C-alpha cells in the first residue's frame, strides 16, 4: 500500500463533569492510549474542532498545549459545515503530506454549564490558524419572521410531509415514528456510555406527558436530540508510514473507504419535495459504487438521528430497511446528542466495533442544518487496496434538487394556497396553553399551527394560525393537500 495511505489509529471519548476543552483533552488522551502510542500526541500538527455551543475562540490550541503538541496548526469549523467535512480535510492533509498526525475532535459540556460555578477558560487574544466558514442560507427571512428557526419545527414538518407522501394516516404515522424511536431506545439500553438509557415504550414516546412535553407535532421531548450532556470525542489519524514509525500495530488501524459530502445549501421552504433529500441519495449511490455493494448491506450503520425525520428520510434515500434500526449507539435522543459533535462520537463507536468484527463495513452519516448538507463515511478494519473516495458532490446535489421561489415577506401574498406541510406547537413552546385550553392526544395543549403552502402563482409561503381549536384539529386531521386562504402571514382553512 501507498505509505501515505491515511488510517484512523486511535479513538477516544470522555464523559465527565468538566468544561468542553477539558473533555476534549481527556478524549484525545484516550485516543492516544487507544492507539497504543500516547507519545504520538506530541507529533500532532493538524487539529480541527467543529464549533460548539461554547465561546472558546480557539479550543484546539488549549488541547494542543495540554497534550504537548507544540507544532500544531489549529482549525475551527463554523456551524453549518458537516462534521464529515472535518474528517475529509484531515484525510486529505495526510494524503497530500501537509500533515503527519491529524486530529478531529469536539466536545460539549451543557450539563456542566448549568452548574452555579461554571466558568469557561478564557482565551484572550487567541484566534485559530484557520477558520472554515459556512456557505449557503439555512433559513429564509419569512421563516425567521414566523419563528421557524427552531429545528424541531422544521423536522416535524419534514416528517409530516413524508407521512402524506406515503399515504399514511396520522395515527399510523405516530405509531411508526414512536416504534422507530423505541427501537433506538432499546439499543441505548445496551450501550454503557448512553446518557439516557432508561427504558421507554413506544406508547410512552408517542404521547405527551409531564415527562414528555410536546414540542412540535408529532414530536415530544423524547423524539428530540438531547443536548444537555457532557461528552467529547477525538479521532487520531496518520499515514501508514507514521503508524509504522510509532510502532502502532495493524490491529489498531481503521481504513477510510469513503468520505463524501455535499456543500449545496437550499432552505427547506424552497425544496419542491420537503419529504426527500436528493443530496443524501447521491452520496449513498456514490458510496455504494465505491464499496461494491449497497449501503444497506453494511454490517454497522449509524445514521444521524437528531429527530425521527432525519432517520426516516435517510432510510429511504440510502435504501435502508424502513423497519430497521440503523444505530449501534441508541441515537441522539438516548445515547446523547452533543450539539455539533455526534458524528465524532458515532465514529468512535463504529471504529471500536469494526476492530471486533474484521471484514465488516461501518457507515456513519452526517446531517448539517435542516436536512441541508449531508455527509457519509464508510470505514473498515481491513484495506481493500484502493484510495478512499473523497469529495464534495454539491454540484450533483444542486442539479438533483428541484426548488421553488418563495414569498419573502408576510405581507407580500394574499390569496389561496395549498398546504404542502405543517406542524403545530404548544402555547409559548412550554407545553401548556393554560387552563381550559383544548387538548389533543395525551392531554397536549396545542395552540399554534404553521403551514407551508404552494401559492396560486407557484411560489412557497409560510402562514400561521393562533386558533387553539384548529391546532388540536390539525393533530388528528390531515391538513396537507387542503386549500387555505392566506392574508398577511395568517391563514384560515378554505
N, C-alpha and C positions, 0 to 999 in steps of 0.2 A: 504493500500500500504506500501511497504518497506520504512521506514523513510529515507533511503539513496537514494531513487529514485531521480535522477537529474532532475531539472527543470530550464528552462530559465525564469528568473523572471523580467529582465529588459533589454530593448534595447534602444540604443541611437545613434544619428547621429549628425554630425556637418559639416557645410559648411560655412567657413568664410575665410577672407584673413589673414591667420596666418600660422605659420610653423606646420609641421606634428605632433610633440609632443603636441603642444598646442591644435590642433584639436582633437587628441586622448583624451586628458584630458577633453575637452568640451563634447565629445561624451560619455565618461564614467560618467561624472556628470549627463548628460541627462538620461543615463540608470538607475542611482540611483534614480532619480526623477520618472522615468517611473515605477520603482518597488514600489514606494510609501514609500521607506525607504532609503533615502540618507545616513543615518548613517551606512548602511551595507558596504559602500565602505571602511571604516576603517578596516573591518574584512577580506578584500581580502587577501588571502595567496598564490594564484597561478595566474600568469598573463602571457599571451603569445601574441606575436606580430609576424606577418609574415614580412620577410624582404621586405623593400620598395626600392624606388629609392634614398632615403636619406642615410646619412652616420652615423647616430647615432649608437654607439656600443651596447647600452642597453636602448632603448626608454621606455620600460616598467618601468624601475627604475625611470625615470623622472616623469611619470604619477602617479606611486605609491606614490611618495613623494607629488605630487600635491593634491592627494585625502586623504592623511593621512594614507595610508596602510603601516604600519611600519614592518610587519612580512611577507612580500611577497617574494616568490621565482619567479624570472623572467626567461622567456623563449624567445629565438629568433629562429624562424624557417627560414632556408635559402630558397632562391629562388629554385623552382623545387620541393617543397613539397606542395601537395594540401592544399588549405585553409581549406578543410574539416578535415584534419589531426589535426589541432589545436583544432577544436571543439570536435573531438573524444577524444583527450587526456584530455581535460577539463572534459568531461563526465565521463571518466574512473577515473580521480582523485577524482571526487565527489563520484562515486560508491564505490571505494576501501577505502575511508576515508582519503586519503592523502591530500585532500583539503576540506575546509568547504565552502569557497566562491571563485569562479574562474572567471576569465575574459579572453575573447579573444577579441582583438581589433586591429585595423590597421588604417592607415591614409596616405594620400598623399597630398602634397602641391606644385605641379608642377607649378601651376599658380603663387602662392606666390613666388616661387623660381626665377621667371623671373623678380621680382622687383629689382631695382637697389640696394636697401639697404638690400636685403635678406641675412641673415647670420644665419646658423643653430646654435642652442645652443650646445656648446661643452660639451663633457662628458669625459674629460681626465682620463685615467686610469681605466675606468669602463668596466666591462665585464658582460654578463648575467650569472645567475646561471647555466642555461642550454642552450646549443646551439644544435639544431637539424639540422643535415647535410643531404643533399640530397644524394641519391644513384642513380646509373644508368647514362647513357650518353644520352643527348638530341640531340647532333649533331655528325655526323661522320666527320673525318678530311677532306674528299673530299667535304663535304657540306660547311665547313669553307673556304676551298681553292677557292670555286666557289661563295663565298659571299652569301650563302643561309642561313645566320644566322638571317636574318630579318623575324620575324614571318609572316608578311603579304604575303611574297612569298610562304612560305610553306602552309599556309592555302588556298591561291589561288590555289595551286597545288592539294590540297585535294578536293576543290570544283570542279575543272576541271575533276579530276578523277571520282567524283560522277556523273557528267554530262554524261561522256562517259559510265559509268557502267549502267546508266538508259536509254541510247539510246536517250538522248536529243540533240537537235540542239543547237548550240552556241547561236542563237537568243532567243530561248525559255528559255534556261538556264539563260541568263542575265535578262530576264523579270521576271522569277520566283524569282531569288535572290533579285532583286530590289523590287518586290512586297512584299516579306517577310519583308525586311527592312522598307518599307513604313508602314507596319502594326505595326512594333515596334515603329516607329516614331509617329504613331497615339496614341499609349499607352503613350508615353513620353509626348505628348501634355496635357494629363490629369494628369500628375504627377507634383505637385507643387514644388518638390525638384529636378526635372530633370535639368541638367546643360545645355542641348542643345535641348530645346523643340520646336524650330522653325519648323513649318510645312514644310515637303518636300514630293513631289510626287515621285512615283516610277520612272518616267521619269527623274526627277532631280537627283535621286540617281544613276540611271543606267549609264548615260552618263557623260563623263569627261567634266569639265568646269573650268574656272579660280577659282571658289569657291569650286570645287570638283575635285582636281587634280588626275590624275591617279597614282596608287601605284604599283599594280601588277595585271595583267589581271586575272579575270574580275573585280578587286576591284579598287575603287576610295577612296578618303579621307573619305567619309561618309559611306563607308562599314566597316570602321575600328573603333575599340575602340578608344575613345578619352581620352588620359591620362592627358591633361592639365586642371586639376581640383584641387580644394582644398576641399577634402572630407575625413571624418573619420567615423568609426562606432565602436560600442562596444556592446558586448554580455555579460550579467551578469548571472552567474549560481550559484546555490546552491542546497542542498538537500531539500527534503520536511521538514525534521526536522528543518533545519536552517530557512527555509521560515516561518514556524510557530513561531519560536523563535523571529524573527524580525517583526512578525505581518503582513507579506506580504499576501494579500488576494488572494484567488484562481482565481479571475478574472484576475490576472497578469500572472498566470502560463502557460507556453507553454512546452509541453512534447515532448521529442525526441522519435520518433518511430524507426528511422533508422539513423545510422551514419556510412557509409561504404566507403571504398576507395580501390584503387589498387596501390601498390607501384612498380609494374613491369614497367620497362622503356625500350622501344625499339625505336630507331630513325625512323622517317618517311621513310627514304631511305631503311631500312631493312624490312619494312612491305610488305608482299605479296599483300595485298589489301589496298592501301592508302585511299580508299574511305570508309573504315569501321573502327569501333573501338570496337572490341570484348570485351575489358575490361569494357566499359560502359554498354554493353548489359548484361554482367554477373551481374553487380551491379543492373541494372534495374530488372532483374528476381529475384534476392535475395530480393530486397526491395518489389517487388510485392507479393512474398510469405509471407513476414513478415506482410504486411498490409492487406493481404487477397483480394486484387483487383489490377487490372493493374495500373501502374504508371500514365498512361494517363487519368485515371478516377479521379485523384486528382483535387480538386476544384481550387487550386492555384499552379501554376507552374512557376518557374523562372529558365530557363536553362542558363548556362554560354554563353555569347554572344560576345566574343572578335571579331569574324569575322563570316559572314554568314555560312561558312563551319562548324564551331563548332555547331551551332544550327541545321543545316540541317542533319549532321551525327547523332547528339543526337536524333533528332526526329525519325529517322529510328531505331536506336539501342534501344530506350526506348519504341517504339510502340506508339509514339505520332502522332497526326494528322499532316501529312506533309503540309497541307494547313492551319494549325492553327498558333497561335501567342503565344508561350509559355513564356510570360513575364507579370509581373504586374508593372514593373518599366519603361519599354521602352528600356531596354538593355544598353550595354556599349557604343554604339555609340551616344546615345541620353540622357540617364539618367546620363551618365558619367562613365568612366572606370578607377577608381583609381588603377593604376598599379597592385598591388598584394593584393587587398582589396575588390574587388567587391562582393565576396561571402558573406562577412560580411554585406555589405550594403544591399544585397538582403535578407538576413536572417532577418534583422531588419524589412524590409517592409513586408515580409511574416508573421512574428510574429504579427505585428500590425493588418494585415488583418485577421489573424486567430482569434484574440480576438473579432473581429466584426462579425465573422461567426463561432460560436461554432459548433463543429461537423465536420468541414471541415478538409481536409488534405492539407498541404503545402509542396511542393517539391522544393528543391534548389540543383542544380548540380554544380560541380566544374570541371574546366579544368585546368590542370597544364602542362606547356610546350606546345608541338605541338601535341595536342591530345595524350598526353603521359600518364599522371597519372590522372585518373578520381576520383571524389568523389560524393557522393549523400547523402543528408539528407532529412528525412521526419519528419514533425512536426505536432502537433495537440494541440488545447487548451483543449482537453479532454483526460484523461488517458484511456488506454484500459486494464489495469491490468497486462500487460506483461513488462518485461525488454526490453530496447531498443536493437535492433540488431546493434552491433558494431563490426568492424573487418576490416582486410586487406585481400582482395581477390586477392593479387598479384600472388599467385601460380596458381590459376584458370585462371587468365588472361594470364599468360605465356603459359599455355597448349593450350589455345584457339587461340593464335596469331601466325599465320604462318609467317615465316621470310625467308629472302634470305641473302646470303653472299654479300658483297659489294666490288666494286673496290676501293681500299683505296687511290690511288693517281691518278692525272690526266694523268700521263704518262703511267700508268700500262696497259691500254687497248687500242687496235686498232682493229677495225673491225665493223661488223654490230650490230645494236641493234634495238629494237622495243620500241617506245615511250609508257611509262606507264602513265605519266602525264607530265605537263609542265606549265610554266607561262611566261609572258612577262613583262618586266619593261621598264620604260622610261629612256632616257639617263641621267646618273648621278643621277637617282632617284629623280630628281627635277621637273618632269612633262613636260620637254621640251628638245628636242634634237637639236634644232637650226633651223634657217630659212631654208626653203626648204625641211625639213625632211618629209618623208612620214607620212601621217596622217591616223589614224584609226577612228572608230565611235566616234562622239562627238568632233573631232579635236585632239584627244590624239596623241601625238608623241611617239610611242613605238620604242625602239631601241635594246633591248637585249632579247633573248629567252633562257630560261633554260629548259632543258629536263631531266627527269629521265627515264632511259631505261633499258630494260632487254637485257643482252648481249647473245651472242650465247652460251657461256659456263654456262649460268644460273645464272649469278651474276647481281647486280644492279650497274649502273654507272650514273654519272652526266656529262652532256656536255652542252656547251654554244655556242651561235652564236651571233655575234655583227652586223649581217646583218639587217639593219633597215627595208628593204623591206620584208624580211622574218618575222620580228617581227610583222609588220602590217598584213601580210598574216595570221599569226597564231592567230590573234584576230577575224578572220572571217571564217577560215577554220580549221577543226578538225585535230590536229596532233596526237592525241592518237591512237595507233594502227599502225601508219605509220613506215616504216623502215627508219633508219638514218645510216649514216656512221660516226663513231667516231674515232678521232685521237687526242691524246694529250689534251683531255678535250674539244675539239671543235667538232661540228657536222655539217653535211650537209644532206639535205633530200636525201634519197636513190632513 
